[in-house]
Amino acid sequence: MEVSATYAKKMDCKNCKEKFTTTKILSRFVRVSKHESDFKPVYSDSNVNPILYNVAVCPNCGFAFTDEFSSYFAPGVKEEIAQKITSLWSGRSFGDERTIEEAIETYKLAYISASLKKEKALTMAGIMLRIAWLYDDMDDIDSGLRFRKVSRNLYTEAYSAGDHAGTQMSETRVLYLMAELSHQIGDKEEAIRNFSKVIESQRTSTDPQIIKTAKERWQEIREQRENSASL
């Protein structure tokens, strides 16, 4: 008998408190073969991809959220969610196994929910980056770049606000992503500036691997610029 890599997880909606189930992947089935330069995990089996199931979507009210969402709702936010999400919601369920297209829909719903709820820029940056990764998986390069740009801008906002405090994301990691995403979208000046900041933080950083990668990327960009200048 073949054991499924997925299971149904019971959830309570953070917004309306209704119970529902959503699909998750059993961790023992997840095998990461490598990470891309923007931390995207590449899975040994592309059919076992936890990124597809990061977002839970409440079929009752349409509120979509990840584990990174806080439980706090500011006054007036639930009313705004009712007006701008629930009143337009058709009761659709995303609780079963998902295609990449369906996963992208859930992340876009999570971004709208996060915006209305005023989640940290760091949380919203992560949502946008994962949308970019999923578009990469569909070979939609233009959409991947478009969402990377939004993600880079949100990471920049998060860095300025110190959003990383109290999270698993270190300041070095946030800076590195600002640099790497700038590099990927063709903003070379911003990439060099932020890779330099990452390298400058090496005495205080607890992320030696990121410092090493930043040095390699910085050198690559410098060489590219020198080569194009000599042509």
C-alpha positions as CSV (number, residue, x, y, z in Angstrom):
1,M,0.0,0.0,0.0
2,E,1.4,3.4,-1.0
3,V,1.6,6.0,1.7
4,S,0.5,9.5,0.7
5,A,2.9,12.4,1.2
6,T,0.0,14.7,2.0
7,Y,-2.3,14.9,5.0
8,A,-5.4,17.0,6.0
9,K,-4.6,19.5,8.8
10,K,-7.4,20.9,10.9
11,M,-7.3,24.7,11.0
12,D,-9.1,27.5,12.9
13,C,-9.5,30.6,10.7
14,K,-7.6,33.5,12.3
15,N,-10.3,35.9,11.1
16,C,-13.7,34.3,11.6
17,K,-12.7,31.4,13.8
18,E,-14.5,28.8,11.7
19,K,-12.8,25.3,11.5
20,F,-11.7,23.9,8.2
21,T,-9.0,21.5,6.8
22,T,-6.1,22.2,4.5
23,T,-3.6,20.0,2.8
24,K,0.0,19.8,4.1
25,I,3.0,17.7,3.2
26,L,4.4,15.2,5.7
27,S,7.9,16.4,6.6
28,R,9.5,12.9,6.2
29,F,8.7,13.0,2.5
30,V,10.4,16.4,1.9
31,R,13.9,16.2,0.4
32,V,15.7,19.4,-0.5
33,S,18.5,18.7,-3.1
34,K,19.8,22.3,-3.0
35,H,18.9,26.0,-2.5
36,E,19.0,28.6,-5.2
37,S,20.8,31.9,-4.7
38,D,17.5,33.5,-3.4
39,F,17.0,30.6,-0.9
40,K,14.4,28.9,-3.1
41,P,14.5,25.2,-2.1
42,V,14.8,22.7,-5.0
43,Y,13.1,19.5,-4.0
44,S,14.4,16.1,-5.1
45,D,10.8,15.2,-6.0
46,S,9.0,18.1,-7.7
47,N,5.7,16.5,-6.9
48,V,6.4,16.9,-3.2
49,N,6.5,20.6,-2.8
50,P,5.5,22.1,0.5
51,I,5.6,25.7,-0.9
52,L,2.2,24.9,-2.7
53,Y,0.6,24.5,0.7
54,N,2.0,27.3,2.8
55,V,-1.2,29.3,2.6
56,A,-4.4,28.3,4.3
57,V,-7.6,29.8,2.8
58,C,-10.8,29.8,4.9
59,P,-13.6,28.6,2.7
60,N,-16.1,30.4,5.0
61,C,-14.8,34.0,4.9
62,G,-12.0,33.9,2.2
63,F,-9.3,35.1,4.6
64,A,-5.9,33.6,3.6
65,F,-3.0,33.3,5.9
66,T,0.4,31.7,6.6
67,D,2.0,30.6,9.9
68,E,3.9,34.0,9.8
69,F,0.7,36.0,10.3
70,S,0.2,37.4,13.8
71,S,-3.0,36.7,15.7
72,Y,-3.6,40.4,16.4
73,F,-6.3,42.3,14.5
74,A,-6.3,46.0,14.9
75,P,-9.7,47.7,15.5
76,G,-11.7,48.0,12.3
77,V,-9.6,45.4,10.3
78,K,-12.2,42.6,10.6
79,E,-14.9,44.9,9.2
80,E,-12.6,45.8,6.3
81,I,-11.9,42.1,5.6
82,A,-15.7,41.5,5.6
83,Q,-16.3,44.3,3.2
84,K,-13.3,43.7,0.8
85,I,-12.9,39.9,0.9
86,T,-15.9,38.1,2.5
87,S,-18.6,40.1,0.7
88,L,-17.0,39.0,-2.7
89,W,-16.2,35.4,-1.6
90,S,-17.9,32.5,-3.3
91,G,-17.1,29.9,-0.7
92,R,-14.4,28.2,-2.8
93,S,-12.2,25.6,-1.1
94,F,-8.5,25.3,-1.6
95,G,-8.3,22.5,0.9
96,D,-7.3,19.7,-1.5
97,E,-4.1,19.0,-3.4
98,R,-3.1,22.1,-5.4
99,T,-1.7,22.9,-8.8
100,I,0.9,25.6,-9.1
101,E,-1.7,27.9,-10.5
102,E,-4.0,27.3,-7.5
103,A,-1.1,27.8,-5.2
104,I,-0.3,31.2,-6.8
105,E,-4.0,32.2,-6.3
106,T,-3.7,31.3,-2.6
107,Y,-0.6,33.5,-2.2
108,K,-2.3,36.4,-3.9
109,L,-5.2,36.0,-1.6
110,A,-2.8,35.9,1.4
111,Y,-1.1,39.1,0.1
112,I,-4.5,40.9,0.0
113,S,-5.4,39.6,3.5
114,A,-1.9,40.6,4.8
115,S,-2.3,44.1,3.3
116,L,-5.7,44.6,4.9
117,K,-4.5,43.2,8.3
118,K,-1.3,45.4,8.1
119,E,1.0,42.5,8.5
120,K,4.8,43.2,8.7
121,A,6.5,44.0,5.4
122,L,8.7,41.0,6.0
123,T,5.8,38.7,5.9
124,M,4.4,40.2,2.7
125,A,7.9,40.1,1.1
126,G,8.0,36.4,1.7
127,I,4.6,35.9,0.1
128,M,5.7,37.9,-3.0
129,L,9.0,35.9,-3.3
130,R,7.2,32.6,-3.2
131,I,4.8,33.8,-5.9
132,A,8.0,34.6,-8.0
133,W,9.4,31.1,-7.3
134,L,6.1,29.5,-8.5
135,Y,6.1,31.5,-11.7
136,D,9.7,30.3,-12.2
137,D,8.4,26.7,-12.0
138,M,5.9,27.6,-14.7
139,D,8.7,29.1,-16.8
140,D,6.9,32.5,-16.7
141,I,10.1,34.6,-16.4
142,D,8.4,38.0,-16.8
143,S,6.0,37.4,-13.9
144,G,8.8,36.0,-11.8
145,L,10.8,39.2,-12.2
146,R,7.7,41.4,-11.6
147,F,7.0,39.7,-8.2
148,R,10.7,39.7,-7.3
149,K,10.7,43.5,-7.7
150,V,7.8,43.9,-5.3
151,S,9.4,41.4,-2.9
152,R,12.7,43.4,-3.0
153,N,10.9,46.6,-2.2
154,L,9.1,45.0,0.7
155,Y,12.3,43.5,2.1
156,T,13.8,47.0,1.9
157,E,10.9,48.4,3.8
158,A,11.2,45.5,6.3
159,Y,14.9,46.2,6.8
160,S,14.2,49.9,7.5
161,A,11.5,49.0,10.0
162,G,13.6,46.3,11.7
163,D,10.8,43.7,11.1
164,H,13.3,40.8,11.4
165,A,13.6,41.3,15.2
166,G,12.1,38.3,17.0
167,T,11.9,36.2,13.8
168,Q,14.0,33.5,12.3
169,M,15.2,35.9,9.7
170,S,18.5,37.6,10.6
171,E,19.3,41.2,9.6
172,T,22.1,39.7,7.4
173,R,19.6,37.5,5.6
174,V,17.2,40.4,4.9
175,L,20.1,42.5,3.5
176,Y,21.3,39.6,1.4
177,L,17.8,39.1,-0.1
178,M,17.6,42.8,-0.9
179,A,20.9,42.5,-2.7
180,E,20.2,39.2,-4.5
181,L,16.8,40.2,-5.7
182,S,18.2,43.6,-6.9
183,H,20.7,41.6,-8.8
184,Q,18.1,39.3,-10.3
185,I,15.8,42.2,-11.5
186,G,18.8,44.1,-13.0
187,D,19.3,46.8,-10.4
188,K,23.0,46.4,-10.2
189,E,23.8,49.6,-8.2
190,E,21.4,48.5,-5.4
191,A,22.8,45.0,-5.6
192,I,26.4,46.1,-5.1
193,R,25.4,48.5,-2.3
194,N,23.6,45.8,-0.3
195,F,26.1,43.0,-1.0
196,S,28.8,45.4,0.4
197,K,26.7,46.0,3.5
198,V,26.3,42.2,4.0
199,I,30.1,41.8,3.7
200,E,30.7,44.7,6.1
201,S,28.5,42.9,8.7
202,Q,30.8,39.8,8.8
203,R,32.3,40.6,12.2
204,T,28.9,40.7,13.9
205,S,26.9,38.3,11.7
206,T,26.0,34.7,12.7
207,D,25.5,33.7,9.1
208,P,29.0,32.9,7.7
209,Q,27.6,31.0,4.7
210,I,25.6,34.1,3.6
211,I,28.7,36.3,4.0
212,K,30.6,33.9,1.8
213,T,27.8,33.8,-0.9
214,A,27.6,37.6,-0.8
215,K,31.3,37.9,-1.5
216,E,31.0,35.6,-4.4
217,R,28.0,37.4,-5.9
218,W,29.7,40.8,-5.3
219,Q,32.8,39.6,-7.2
220,E,30.7,38.2,-10.0
221,I,28.9,41.6,-10.5
222,R,32.2,43.5,-10.4
223,E,33.7,41.2,-13.0
224,Q,30.6,41.5,-15.2
225,R,30.7,45.3,-15.0
226,E,34.5,45.4,-15.8
227,N,34.0,43.0,-18.8
228,S,31.1,45.1,-20.2
229,A,33.1,48.3,-19.7
230,S,36.1,46.9,-21.7
231,L,33.9,45.8,-24.7
